[in-house]
């Protein structure tokens, strides 16, 4: 049990990162958001300061595999819009 809890804490303290590819650039209520997709449904976000030129084609995302089906870009955008309201 101790070993399992130690491994869990180590995983949280040192998360694994993967390379994600740029999926979409959107502007929601004046806020620019770059959406990235990676392996096993990993999704990452980057918020550029001035323009979408700041969105690299590849981005280092925190690896968060999704056991369920992968969300569509439209579902991601709807979730982001709700967060800004």
Contact map, one row per residue, 1 for C-alpha under 8 A:
1111100000000000000000000000000000000000000000000000000000000000000000000000000000000
1111110000000000000000000000000000000000000000000000000000000000000000000000000000000
1111111000000000000000000000000000000000000000000000000000000000000000000000000000000
1111111100000000000000000000000000000000000000000000000000000000000000000000000000000
1111111110000000000000000000000000000000000000000000000000000000000000000000000000000
0111111111000000000000000000000000000000000000000000000000000000000000000000000000000
0011111111100000000000000000000000000000000000000000000000000000000000000000000000000
0001111111110000000000000000000000000000000000000000000000000000000000000000000000000
0000111111111000000000000000000000000000000000000000000000000000000000000000000000000
0000011111111100000000000000000000000000000000000000000000000000000000000000000000000
0000001111111111000000000000000000000000000000000000000000000000000000000000000000000
0000000111111110000000000000000000000000000000000000000000000000000000000000000000000
0000000011111110000000000000000000000000000000000000000000000000000000000000000000000
0000000001111111000000000000000000000000000000000000000000000000000000000000000000000
0000000000111111100000000000000000000000000000000000000000000110000000000000000000000
0000000000100111110000000000000000000000000000000000000000000110000000000000000000000
0000000000000011111000000000000000000000000000000000000000011110000000000000000000000
0000000000000001111100000000000000000110000000000000000000011110000000000000000000000
0000000000000000111110000000000000000100000000000000000001111000000000000000000000000
0000000000000000011111000000000000011110011100000000000001111000000000000000000000000
0000000000000000001111100000000000011100000000000000000011100000000000000000000000000
0000000000000000000111111000000001111000000000000000001111100000000000000000000000000
0000000000000000000011111000000001111000000000000000000000000000000000000000000000000
0000000000000000000001111100000001110000000000000000000000000000000000001000000000000
0000000000000000000001111110000111100000000000000001000000000000000000000000000000000
0000000000000000000000011111000111100000000000000000000000000000000000000000000000000
0000000000000000000000001111111110000000000000000000000000000000000000000000000000000
0000000000000000000000000111111110000000000000000000000000000000000000000000000110010
0000000000000000000000000011111000000000000000000000000000000000000000000000000000010
0000000000000000000000000011111100000000000000000000000000000000000000000000000000000
0000000000000000000000000011111110000000000000100000000000000000000000000000000000000
0000000000000000000000001111011111000000000000111011000000000000000000000000000000000
0000000000000000000000001111001111100000000011110000000000000000000000000000000000000
0000000000000000000001111100000111110000000011110001001000000000000000000000000000000
0000000000000000000001111100000011111000001111000000000000000000000000000000000000000
0000000000000000000111110000000001111100001110000000000001101000000000000000000000000
0000000000000000000111100000000000111110111100000000000000000000000000000000000000000
0000000000000000011110000000000000011111111100000000000000001010000000000000000000000
0000000000000000010100000000000000001111110000000000000000000000100000000000000000000
0000000000000000000000000000000000000111110000000000000000000001110001000000000000000
0000000000000000000000000000000000001111111000000000000000000001110011100000000000000
0000000000000000000100000000000000001111111100000000000000001111110000000000000000000
0000000000000000000100000000000000111100111110000000000000001001000000000000000000000
0000000000000000000100000000000000111100011111000000000000101100000000000000000000000
0000000000000000000000000000000011110000001111100000000000000000000000000000000000000
0000000000000000000000000000000011100000000111110000001000000000000000000000000000000
0000000000000000000000000000001111000000000011111000000000000000000000000000000000000
0000000000000000000000000000000111000000000001111111011000000000000000000000000000000
0000000000000000000000000000000100000000000000111110010000000000000000000000000000000
0000000000000000000000000000000000000000000000011111010000000000000000000000000000000
0000000000000000000000000000000100000000000000011111110000000000000000000000000000000
0000000000000000000000001000000101000000000000010111111000000000000000000000000000000
0000000000000000000000000000000000000000000000000011111100000000000000000000000000000
0000000000000000000000000000000000000000000000011111111100000000000000000000000000000
0000000000000000000001000000000001000000000001010001111110000000000000000000000000000
0000000000000000000001000000000000000000000000000000111111100000000000000000000000000
0000000000000000000011000000000000000000000000000000001111100000000000000000000000000
0000000000000000001111000000000000010000000000000000000111110000000000000000000000000
0000000000000000001111000000000000010000000100000000000111111000000000000000000000000
0000000000000000111100000000000000000000000000000000000001111100000000000000000000000
0000000000000000111100000000000000010100011100000000000000111110000000000000000000000
0000000000000011110000000000000000000000010100000000000000011111000000000000000000000
0000000000000011110000000000000000000100010000000000000000001111100000000000000000000
0000000000000000000000000000000000000001111000000000000000000111110000000000000000000
0000000000000000000000000000000000000011110000000000000000000011111000000000000000000
0000000000000000000000000000000000000001110000000000000000000001111111000000000000000
0000000000000000000000000000000000000000000000000000000000000000111110000000000000000
0000000000000000000000000000000000000000000000000000000000000000011111000000000000000
0000000000000000000000000000000000000000100000000000000000000000011111100000000000000
0000000000000000000000000000000000000001100000000000000000000000010111110000000000000
0000000000000000000000000000000000000000100000000000000000000000000011111011000000000
0000000000000000000000000000000000000000000000000000000000000000000001111111000000000
0000000000000000000000010000000000000000000000000000000000000000000000111111100000000
0000000000000000000000000000000000000000000000000000000000000000000000011111110000000
0000000000000000000000000000000000000000000000000000000000000000000000111111111000000
0000000000000000000000000000000000000000000000000000000000000000000000111111111100000
0000000000000000000000000000000000000000000000000000000000000000000000001111111110000
0000000000000000000000000000000000000000000000000000000000000000000000000111111111000
0000000000000000000000000000000000000000000000000000000000000000000000000011111111100
0000000000000000000000000001000000000000000000000000000000000000000000000001111111110
0000000000000000000000000001000000000000000000000000000000000000000000000000111111111
0000000000000000000000000000000000000000000000000000000000000000000000000000011111111
0000000000000000000000000000000000000000000000000000000000000000000000000000001111111
0000000000000000000000000001100000000000000000000000000000000000000000000000000111111
0000000000000000000000000000000000000000000000000000000000000000000000000000000011111
